[in-house]
């Protein structure tokens, strides 16, 4: 069996401890990885700290050159990288393309964007001094990554860190680490300076606590749950650090009676069934005006019937499994509990527990209300929960009645109304009549959904200190 190695101090590294990687579509072990322990964690920290002295002082031009070299090497291994994602996460083959594209696009984008960060002059109000503003890397960064988009999540952190000259320790999930480990191997092949990038996975809570609690990292960043974010911040409180976190959400999707129902249905199903609903910005609460509830439900059910479960590079499947059978059990419990409390099952909702793979059918529930756990908690699966409404002002209050604030969606052909509604939404991202996500657009959560920013030029600010030099005339 193939055993993949960590990437530490510029070399492939073994700890002697391994963890199996299981394909959630087949239940088969596809590889094993070397995993971190306390000794490895400390070595990773020391390597990154040692690299900081030189890597942080490299010129922008030199770092851009490394980013372009890495991007070219990744493009040559596109098929291998996509296959890793396919096997480790059970994604459809088409679904692996987004992961890969974001990785290479991120390196290209930040290689361009960092060149705009140049010293600038600040006017002195009394003309008695010259003030120069500049930027310097914050230092060692540690990034904890979620399993749902193995390469995409990695790209959100790798691009800004390399561009700004921050050595980064990437810690992918043990559920989907293969593609990240291959990135590490490619970094070694191109001769990336030792310690500039480190990729390790695994280890128990003590490993993460040691890394987060060390005074070596200047910044801790996470894509994951709110609970994990709190734990990392608690562990990191041994010193003053920066934090950038994209955490959980309870995404609303509001369909007003004057909406383009076909467009809304298309986008809803794409978000809920794409990647098996395991998307941080996938709608969790679907509010539909009662005047169009029946029409909209019919459109959703028609599209749900067209979803085809399966796995394989040559398969025509449009949806794969969820990440594990334990994750499936959690999704199903939310569905069962909702049905017991009065929700109505319109599609899906059942599966063969003895069948191979962690597949969960595309599921539609109606008559969901705020008393149900499925309304209150992030589903992270292919389940559409529909809530009917009649009072437009009340639905805005319902939408905002959550501690989280990541993504939200509004559908109405009355643009003035949609803009007024959007102004009242308490979310970092508000989408009107469509979906817009790209590397150049800021990806931000407010309230309990996050700190800082992923994507766009604004992400670079998290990795840079702003400094001022004032020369008195």
TIDRENVO-491844 format. One record per residue (C-alpha): chain; residue in three letters; x, y, z. Coordinates in Angstrom, 3 decimals. Layout:
BEGIN
NODE chain res        x        y        z
NODE     A ALA        X        Y        Z
...
***
This chain:
BEGIN
NODE chain res        x        y        z
NODE     A UNK    0.000    0.000    0.000
NODE     A UNK    1.221    3.495   -0.858
NODE     A UNK    2.310    5.499    2.194
NODE     A UNK    2.550    9.222    1.545
NODE     A UNK    5.099   11.302    3.431
NODE     A UNK    4.862   14.689    5.051
NODE     A UNK    6.750   17.685    3.644
NODE     A UNK    8.969   19.251    6.300
NODE     A UNK   12.122   21.360    6.074
NODE     A UNK   12.147   20.974    2.309
NODE     A UNK   12.188   17.181    2.411
NODE     A UNK    9.847   14.203    2.499
NODE     A UNK    9.527   13.290    6.157
NODE     A UNK    8.451   10.211    8.085
NODE     A UNK    7.287    9.981   11.677
NODE     A UNK    6.832    6.221   11.764
NODE     A UNK    3.149    6.714   12.562
NODE     A UNK    0.532    6.280    9.850
NODE     A UNK   -3.162    6.814    9.222
NODE     A UNK   -5.310    5.184    6.536
NODE     A UNK   -7.145    7.318    3.987
NODE     A UNK  -10.528    5.834    3.090
NODE     A UNK  -12.456    6.564   -0.096
NODE     A UNK  -15.983    7.430    1.119
NODE     A UNK  -17.487    6.138   -2.136
NODE     A UNK  -15.993    2.652   -1.927
NODE     A UNK  -15.139    2.194    1.773
NODE     A UNK  -11.686    1.083    0.617
NODE     A UNK   -8.335    2.253    1.923
NODE     A UNK   -6.695    4.079   -0.985
NODE     A UNK   -3.455    5.032    0.760
NODE     A UNK   -1.883    5.744    4.101
NODE     A UNK   -0.109    8.876    5.232
NODE     A UNK    2.671    9.578    7.667
NODE     A UNK    1.144   11.665   10.461
NODE     A UNK    2.490   14.200   12.895
NODE     A UNK    3.284   13.655   16.549
NODE     A UNK    4.592   16.107   19.144
NODE     A UNK    8.164   15.738   17.922
NODE     A UNK    7.160   16.372   14.309
NODE     A UNK    5.072   19.380   15.335
NODE     A UNK    8.027   20.981   17.097
NODE     A UNK   10.323   20.237   14.152
NODE     A UNK    7.805   21.909   11.837
NODE     A UNK    7.673   24.996   14.040
NODE     A UNK   11.451   25.209   14.290
NODE     A UNK   11.881   24.784   10.537
NODE     A UNK    9.369   27.521    9.758
NODE     A UNK   10.965   29.870   12.285
NODE     A UNK   14.422   29.257   10.838
NODE     A UNK   13.092   29.904    7.336
NODE     A UNK   11.488   33.177    8.404
NODE     A UNK   14.867   34.926    8.619
NODE     A UNK   15.574   34.496    4.924
NODE     A UNK   12.145   33.894    3.343
NODE     A UNK   10.669   37.086    4.813
NODE     A UNK   13.549   39.099    3.340
NODE     A UNK   13.301   37.752   -0.197
NODE     A UNK   12.219   40.301   -2.746
NODE     A UNK    8.702   40.312   -4.115
NODE     A UNK   10.171   39.456   -7.509
NODE     A UNK   11.884   36.358   -6.107
NODE     A UNK    8.748   35.128   -4.341
NODE     A UNK    6.684   35.729   -7.461
NODE     A UNK    9.201   33.665   -9.393
NODE     A UNK    8.780   30.766   -6.956
NODE     A UNK    4.998   31.039   -7.168
NODE     A UNK    5.103   30.885  -10.952
NODE     A UNK    7.472   27.933  -10.832
NODE     A UNK    5.194   26.066   -8.427
NODE     A UNK    2.122   26.897  -10.502
NODE     A UNK    3.765   25.526  -13.648
NODE     A UNK    4.720   22.315  -11.834
NODE     A UNK    1.185   21.920  -10.482
NODE     A UNK   -0.276   22.333  -13.961
NODE     A UNK    1.925   19.495  -15.172
NODE     A UNK    0.465   17.284  -12.437
NODE     A UNK   -3.168   18.349  -12.829
NODE     A UNK   -4.451   14.854  -13.498
NODE     A UNK   -2.619   13.398  -10.490
NODE     A UNK   -3.832   16.131   -8.165
NODE     A UNK   -7.427   15.796   -9.309
NODE     A UNK   -7.244   12.026   -8.890
NODE     A UNK   -6.101   12.496   -5.294
NODE     A UNK   -9.156   14.652   -4.587
NODE     A UNK  -11.378   12.164   -6.405
NODE     A UNK  -10.154    9.282   -4.235
NODE     A UNK   -9.821   10.984   -0.867
NODE     A UNK  -13.104   12.922   -0.900
NODE     A UNK  -15.218   10.791   -3.240
NODE     A UNK  -15.958   13.781   -5.451
NODE     A UNK  -17.274   13.333   -8.957
NODE     A UNK  -14.510   13.750  -11.521
NODE     A UNK  -16.021   17.006  -12.747
NODE     A UNK  -16.204   18.160   -9.137
NODE     A UNK  -12.427   17.917   -8.748
NODE     A UNK  -11.873   20.612  -11.368
NODE     A UNK  -12.936   23.470   -9.092
NODE     A UNK  -10.456   22.378   -6.438
NODE     A UNK   -7.561   22.295   -8.865
NODE     A UNK   -8.487   25.501  -10.675
NODE     A UNK   -8.610   27.509   -7.448
NODE     A UNK   -5.161   26.268   -6.496
NODE     A UNK   -3.427   27.431   -9.673
NODE     A UNK   -5.591   30.552   -9.990
NODE     A UNK   -4.754   31.582   -6.438
NODE     A UNK   -1.018   31.420   -7.076
NODE     A UNK   -1.431   33.442  -10.262
NODE     A UNK   -3.689   36.029   -8.619
NODE     A UNK   -1.531   36.656   -5.557
NODE     A UNK    1.664   36.707   -7.595
NODE     A UNK    0.132   39.675   -9.429
NODE     A UNK   -1.583   41.325   -6.461
NODE     A UNK    1.446   41.428   -4.152
NODE     A UNK    3.295   43.560   -6.689
NODE     A UNK    0.820   46.368   -5.965
NODE     A UNK    1.910   46.477   -2.312
NODE     A UNK    4.604   49.130   -2.583
NODE     A UNK    5.734   51.837   -0.141
NODE     A UNK    3.538   54.928   -0.217
NODE     A UNK    3.694   58.453    1.169
NODE     A UNK    1.272   59.877    3.707
NODE     A UNK    0.817   63.635    3.609
NODE     A UNK    1.919   65.535    6.707
NODE     A UNK   -0.733   68.046    7.766
NODE     A UNK    1.915   70.601    8.826
NODE     A UNK    4.495   69.856    6.111
NODE     A UNK    7.093   69.160    8.799
NODE     A UNK    7.786   65.501    8.051
NODE     A UNK    7.790   62.817    5.393
NODE     A UNK    5.780   59.716    6.317
NODE     A UNK    6.354   56.440    4.480
NODE     A UNK    3.967   53.519    4.796
NODE     A UNK    5.308   50.053    4.158
NODE     A UNK    4.446   46.404    4.684
NODE     A UNK    6.279   43.499    6.252
NODE     A UNK    5.261   39.838    6.652
NODE     A UNK    3.719   38.952   10.008
NODE     A UNK    5.878   35.832   10.368
NODE     A UNK    5.121   32.137   10.670
NODE     A UNK    1.546   31.180    9.768
NODE     A UNK   -0.239   27.956   10.723
NODE     A UNK   -3.257   26.958    8.621
NODE     A UNK   -5.756   24.296    9.673
NODE     A UNK   -7.758   23.094    6.674
NODE     A UNK  -11.163   21.476    6.290
NODE     A UNK  -11.706   18.281    4.280
NODE     A UNK  -14.497   19.420    1.951
NODE     A UNK  -12.354   21.186   -0.687
NODE     A UNK   -8.832   19.827   -0.153
NODE     A UNK   -7.001   21.916   -2.753
NODE     A UNK   -9.288   24.939   -2.767
NODE     A UNK   -8.918   25.380    0.992
NODE     A UNK   -5.159   24.950    0.712
NODE     A UNK   -5.039   27.568   -2.024
NODE     A UNK   -6.781   30.162    0.147
NODE     A UNK   -3.812   30.053    2.535
NODE     A UNK   -0.843   29.084    0.365
NODE     A UNK   -1.205   31.935   -2.134
NODE     A UNK   -1.233   34.840    0.345
NODE     A UNK    1.469   33.283    2.539
NODE     A UNK    3.915   32.753   -0.329
NODE     A UNK    3.200   36.187   -1.772
NODE     A UNK    3.859   38.003    1.510
NODE     A UNK    6.907   35.995    2.580
NODE     A UNK    5.308   34.236    5.530
NODE     A UNK    6.523   30.667    6.149
NODE     A UNK    3.384   28.552    6.390
NODE     A UNK    2.617   25.254    8.095
NODE     A UNK   -0.364   23.698    6.313
NODE     A UNK   -2.286   21.094    8.286
NODE     A UNK   -4.841   19.343    6.052
NODE     A UNK   -7.554   17.097    7.444
NODE     A UNK   -6.632   13.416    7.790
NODE     A UNK   -9.853   12.671    5.903
NODE     A UNK   -8.560   14.267    2.695
NODE     A UNK   -4.782   14.774    2.921
NODE     A UNK   -3.500   13.086   -0.240
NODE     A UNK   -3.723   16.061   -2.581
NODE     A UNK   -2.006   18.321   -0.041
NODE     A UNK    0.783   15.789    0.436
NODE     A UNK    1.262   15.687   -3.329
NODE     A UNK    1.566   19.483   -3.334
NODE     A UNK    4.318   19.038   -0.751
NODE     A UNK    6.086   16.543   -2.985
NODE     A UNK    5.899   19.001   -5.870
NODE     A UNK    7.328   21.762   -3.652
NODE     A UNK   10.262   19.452   -2.970
NODE     A UNK   10.709   18.671   -6.662
NODE     A UNK   11.040   22.331   -7.621
NODE     A UNK   13.470   23.010   -4.772
NODE     A UNK   11.340   25.489   -2.820
NODE     A UNK   13.436   26.925    0.037
NODE     A UNK   13.270   24.716    3.123
NODE     A UNK   10.678   25.792    5.673
NODE     A UNK    8.849   28.214    3.395
NODE     A UNK    6.033   25.662    3.146
NODE     A UNK    5.431   22.728    5.491
NODE     A UNK    2.647   20.172    5.070
NODE     A UNK    1.800   17.829    7.931
NODE     A UNK   -1.442   16.143    8.952
NODE     A UNK   -2.809   14.111   11.801
NODE     A UNK   -1.846   13.815   15.403
NODE     A UNK   -4.131   14.095   18.386
NODE     A UNK   -5.398   17.231   20.091
NODE     A UNK   -2.048   17.584   21.863
NODE     A UNK   -0.334   18.158   18.511
NODE     A UNK   -2.663   20.997   17.539
NODE     A UNK   -2.435   22.487   21.026
NODE     A UNK    1.363   22.442   20.871
NODE     A UNK    1.383   24.162   17.487
NODE     A UNK   -1.280   26.745   18.349
NODE     A UNK    0.123   27.331   21.820
NODE     A UNK    3.671   27.897   20.621
NODE     A UNK    4.949   31.459   20.523
NODE     A UNK    6.548   30.791   17.131
NODE     A UNK    3.416   31.314   14.983
NODE     A UNK    2.425   34.929   14.500
NODE     A UNK   -0.861   33.957   12.869
NODE     A UNK   -3.302   31.068   13.121
NODE     A UNK   -5.819   30.558   10.352
NODE     A UNK   -8.599   28.014   10.007
NODE     A UNK  -11.295   26.770    7.692
NODE     A UNK  -13.578   24.728    9.923
NODE     A UNK  -16.240   24.767   12.598
NODE     A UNK  -16.960   27.462   15.161
NODE     A UNK  -16.134   25.021   17.965
NODE     A UNK  -12.726   24.300   16.447
NODE     A UNK  -12.095   28.005   15.997
NODE     A UNK  -12.766   28.639   19.677
NODE     A UNK  -10.406   25.811   20.699
NODE     A UNK   -7.619   27.135   18.486
NODE     A UNK   -7.997   30.650   19.871
NODE     A UNK   -7.938   29.309   23.422
NODE     A UNK   -4.797   27.286   22.720
NODE     A UNK   -3.191   30.226   20.955
NODE     A UNK   -3.689   32.640   23.841
NODE     A UNK   -0.111   32.078   25.062
NODE     A UNK    0.950   35.074   22.981
NODE     A UNK   -0.511   37.855   20.859
NODE     A UNK   -1.331   36.374   17.472
NODE     A UNK   -3.349   37.264   14.425
NODE     A UNK   -6.326   35.127   13.521
NODE     A UNK   -8.096   34.558   10.223
NODE     A UNK  -10.964   32.098   10.354
NODE     A UNK  -13.726   31.004    8.013
NODE     A UNK  -16.144   29.139   10.239
NODE     A UNK  -19.628   27.655   10.114
NODE     A UNK  -22.802   29.277    8.901
NODE     A UNK  -26.569   28.949    8.796
NODE     A UNK  -27.094   30.260    5.299
NODE     A UNK  -30.507   31.697    4.359
NODE     A UNK  -31.882   31.521    0.826
NODE     A UNK  -34.925   33.784    0.406
NODE     A UNK  -37.270   33.411   -2.553
NODE     A UNK  -39.774   36.260   -2.849
NODE     A UNK  -42.977   35.863   -4.853
NODE     A UNK  -41.624   38.047   -7.668
NODE     A UNK  -38.458   35.943   -8.060
NODE     A UNK  -37.333   34.157  -11.197
NODE     A UNK  -38.249   30.728   -9.841
NODE     A UNK  -36.357   28.755  -12.472
NODE     A UNK  -33.130   30.613  -11.776
NODE     A UNK  -33.591   30.310   -8.016
NODE     A UNK  -34.272   26.577   -8.278
NODE     A UNK  -31.231   26.028  -10.499
NODE     A UNK  -28.916   27.821   -8.100
NODE     A UNK  -30.378   26.235   -4.989
NODE     A UNK  -29.943   22.708   -6.333
NODE     A UNK  -26.456   23.452   -7.628
NODE     A UNK  -25.398   24.643   -4.184
NODE     A UNK  -27.144   21.872   -2.243
NODE     A UNK  -26.256   18.926   -4.454
NODE     A UNK  -22.884   20.119   -5.692
NODE     A UNK  -20.160   18.511   -3.561
NODE     A UNK  -23.017   16.643   -1.837
NODE     A UNK  -24.032   19.825   -0.038
NODE     A UNK  -20.704   19.975    1.798
NODE     A UNK  -20.142   23.642    1.033
NODE     A UNK  -19.806   26.335    3.679
NODE     A UNK  -21.959   28.723    1.632
NODE     A UNK  -24.659   26.166    0.760
NODE     A UNK  -28.171   27.256    1.799
NODE     A UNK  -29.327   25.840    5.117
NODE     A UNK  -32.696   27.584    5.496
NODE     A UNK  -34.747   28.080    2.338
NODE     A UNK  -37.455   30.696    2.904
NODE     A UNK  -40.122   30.693    0.181
NODE     A UNK  -43.046   33.100   -0.112
NODE     A UNK  -46.217   31.077    0.401
NODE     A UNK  -47.667   32.573   -2.792
NODE     A UNK  -45.121   30.623   -4.870
NODE     A UNK  -44.351   27.799   -2.455
NODE     A UNK  -46.096   25.071   -4.458
NODE     A UNK  -44.560   26.188   -7.766
NODE     A UNK  -41.079   26.433   -6.343
NODE     A UNK  -41.319   23.090   -4.568
NODE     A UNK  -42.368   21.409   -7.817
NODE     A UNK  -39.334   22.832   -9.610
NODE     A UNK  -37.025   21.662   -6.820
NODE     A UNK  -38.471   18.168   -6.855
NODE     A UNK  -38.095   17.940  -10.620
NODE     A UNK  -34.408   18.849  -10.391
NODE     A UNK  -33.884   16.529   -7.440
NODE     A UNK  -35.097   13.586   -9.507
NODE     A UNK  -32.384   14.311  -12.061
NODE     A UNK  -29.529   13.914   -9.569
NODE     A UNK  -27.543   10.726  -10.138
NODE     A UNK  -25.455    9.247   -7.330
NODE     A UNK  -22.219    7.478   -8.158
NODE     A UNK  -18.458    7.488   -8.327
NODE     A UNK  -15.745    6.968  -10.890
NODE     A UNK  -13.759    8.962  -13.396
NODE     A UNK  -15.887    7.669  -16.264
NODE     A UNK  -19.158    7.769  -14.334
NODE     A UNK  -21.981   10.078  -15.381
NODE     A UNK  -22.844   10.655  -11.710
NODE     A UNK  -23.704   14.204  -10.717
NODE     A UNK  -23.291   13.708   -6.964
NODE     A UNK  -20.917   11.608   -4.889
NODE     A UNK  -20.972   10.505   -1.255
NODE     A UNK  -20.605   12.627    1.847
NODE     A UNK  -17.211   12.450    3.508
NODE     A UNK  -17.929    9.523    5.848
NODE     A UNK  -20.627    7.280    7.213
NODE     A UNK  -20.467    9.090   10.535
NODE     A UNK  -21.133   12.373    8.720
NODE     A UNK  -24.040   10.701    6.931
NODE     A UNK  -25.450    9.546   10.266
NODE     A UNK  -25.366   13.118   11.550
NODE     A UNK  -27.188   14.410    8.478
NODE     A UNK  -29.800   11.687    8.706
NODE     A UNK  -30.428   12.392   12.380
NODE     A UNK  -31.277   15.996   11.548
NODE     A UNK  -33.736   14.769    8.900
NODE     A UNK  -35.365   12.166   11.161
NODE     A UNK  -35.689   14.599   14.056
NODE     A UNK  -37.288   17.190   11.774
NODE     A UNK  -39.811   14.650   10.480
NODE     A UNK  -40.701   13.669   14.029
NODE     A UNK  -41.359   17.338   14.809
NODE     A UNK  -43.691   17.923   11.867
NODE     A UNK  -41.584   18.474    8.773
NODE     A UNK  -42.815   16.718    5.642
NODE     A UNK  -40.595   14.540    3.466
NODE     A UNK  -40.876   15.465   -0.210
NODE     A UNK  -37.927   13.484   -1.584
NODE     A UNK  -35.075   11.281   -0.412
NODE     A UNK  -34.491   10.808    3.282
NODE     A UNK  -33.609    7.099    3.284
NODE     A UNK  -30.652    4.914    2.353
NODE     A UNK  -29.362    1.365    2.623
NODE     A UNK  -27.009    1.224    5.595
NODE     A UNK  -25.438   -1.984    4.298
NODE     A UNK  -24.620   -0.578    0.869
NODE     A UNK  -21.075    0.392   -0.057
NODE     A UNK  -20.175    4.048    0.339
NODE     A UNK  -21.361    6.999    2.401
NODE     A UNK  -24.005    8.044   -0.105
NODE     A UNK  -26.980   10.093    1.066
NODE     A UNK  -29.821   10.798   -1.364
NODE     A UNK  -30.770   14.329   -2.364
NODE     A UNK  -33.485   15.145    0.143
NODE     A UNK  -36.199   17.784    0.306
NODE     A UNK  -38.158   18.717    3.433
NODE     A UNK  -41.057   21.148    3.638
NODE     A UNK  -42.875   22.609    6.656
NODE     A UNK  -39.602   23.157    8.489
NODE     A UNK  -39.676   25.680   11.346
NODE     A UNK  -37.346   27.321   13.833
NODE     A UNK  -38.013   24.754   16.567
NODE     A UNK  -36.127   22.069   14.622
NODE     A UNK  -32.407   21.347   14.867
NODE     A UNK  -32.174   21.214   11.079
NODE     A UNK  -33.211   24.887   11.054
NODE     A UNK  -30.779   25.867   13.790
NODE     A UNK  -27.664   23.922   12.758
NODE     A UNK  -25.543   23.727    9.632
NODE     A UNK  -26.607   20.600    7.704
NODE     A UNK  -23.504   20.183    5.524
NODE     A UNK  -25.241   17.649    3.337
NODE     A UNK  -27.625   17.341    0.351
NODE     A UNK  -30.789   18.314    2.221
NODE     A UNK  -33.060   21.208    1.240
NODE     A UNK  -35.150   22.557    4.134
NODE     A UNK  -38.044   24.755    3.035
NODE     A UNK  -39.753   27.296    5.290
NODE     A UNK  -42.862   29.084    4.033
NODE     A UNK  -43.394   32.778    4.829
NODE     A UNK  -45.976   35.498    4.176
NODE     A UNK  -44.594   38.528    6.028
NODE     A UNK  -41.573   40.045    4.283
NODE     A UNK  -40.384   42.028    7.300
NODE     A UNK  -40.725   39.045    9.599
NODE     A UNK  -38.681   36.849    7.285
NODE     A UNK  -35.814   39.337    7.498
NODE     A UNK  -35.932   38.999   11.277
NODE     A UNK  -35.936   35.208   10.947
NODE     A UNK  -33.013   35.303    8.547
NODE     A UNK  -30.919   37.370   10.963
NODE     A UNK  -31.885   35.322   14.025
NODE     A UNK  -28.647   33.338   14.075
NODE     A UNK  -25.251   33.731   15.711
NODE     A UNK  -23.568   33.106   12.378
NODE     A UNK  -23.142   35.395    9.397
NODE     A UNK  -21.365   33.919    6.393
NODE     A UNK  -23.362   33.702    3.140
NODE     A UNK  -26.929   34.649    2.213
NODE     A UNK  -29.067   34.727   -0.936
NODE     A UNK  -31.969   36.901   -2.079
NODE     A UNK  -34.137   36.257   -5.131
NODE     A UNK  -36.490   38.988   -6.347
NODE     A UNK  -37.000   40.691   -9.703
NODE     A UNK  -37.770   43.917   -7.829
NODE     A UNK  -34.195   45.152   -7.560
NODE     A UNK  -35.060   48.093   -5.308
NODE     A UNK  -36.722   45.746   -2.837
NODE     A UNK  -33.856   43.282   -3.049
NODE     A UNK  -31.364   46.045   -2.270
NODE     A UNK  -33.421   47.231    0.693
NODE     A UNK  -33.618   43.687    2.028
NODE     A UNK  -29.887   43.184    1.502
NODE     A UNK  -29.152   46.312    3.532
NODE     A UNK  -30.897   44.685    6.497
NODE     A UNK  -29.121   41.317    6.227
NODE     A UNK  -26.430   40.584    8.822
NODE     A UNK  -24.062   38.495    6.722
NODE     A UNK  -20.591   38.893    5.293
NODE     A UNK  -21.757   37.897    1.820
NODE     A UNK  -25.123   38.800    0.336
NODE     A UNK  -25.941   37.493   -3.131
NODE     A UNK  -28.854   38.865   -5.158
NODE     A UNK  -30.301   36.772   -8.002
NODE     A UNK  -27.174   34.727   -8.533
NODE     A UNK  -23.936   33.294   -7.190
NODE     A UNK  -20.608   35.088   -7.413
NODE     A UNK  -17.525   33.463   -5.911
NODE     A UNK  -14.018   33.995   -7.295
NODE     A UNK  -10.448   34.389   -6.103
NODE     A UNK  -10.651   38.172   -6.584
NODE     A UNK  -13.796   38.553   -4.442
NODE     A UNK  -13.476   38.782   -0.637
NODE     A UNK  -14.830   35.738    1.186
NODE     A UNK  -15.809   36.973    4.639
NODE     A UNK  -17.928   35.911    7.568
NODE     A UNK  -19.173   38.128   10.380
NODE     A UNK  -20.518   37.401   13.852
NODE     A UNK  -19.517   33.835   14.805
NODE     A UNK  -18.732   32.896   11.199
NODE     A UNK  -15.255   34.251   11.115
NODE     A UNK  -12.443   36.748   11.435
NODE     A UNK  -10.436   38.185    8.589
NODE     A UNK  -10.791   37.425    4.915
NODE     A UNK  -10.058   34.709    2.377
NODE     A UNK   -9.615   35.506   -1.326
NODE     A UNK   -9.172   38.940   -2.919
NODE     A UNK   -6.468   41.497   -2.283
NODE     A UNK   -7.890   42.060    1.197
NODE     A UNK   -6.680   38.632    2.339
NODE     A UNK   -3.097   39.879    2.005
NODE     A UNK   -3.702   42.395    4.790
NODE     A UNK   -4.057   39.520    7.273
NODE     A UNK   -0.522   38.348    6.423
NODE     A UNK    1.142   41.768    6.518
NODE     A UNK    2.020   44.339    9.162
NODE     A UNK    1.506   47.953    8.152
NODE     A UNK    4.480   50.030    9.285
NODE     A UNK    5.210   53.776    9.293
NODE     A UNK    8.537   55.562    9.011
NODE     A UNK    8.420   59.318    9.724
NODE     A UNK   11.369   61.569    8.865
NODE     A UNK   11.237   65.035   10.400
NODE     A UNK   12.294   67.780    8.010
***
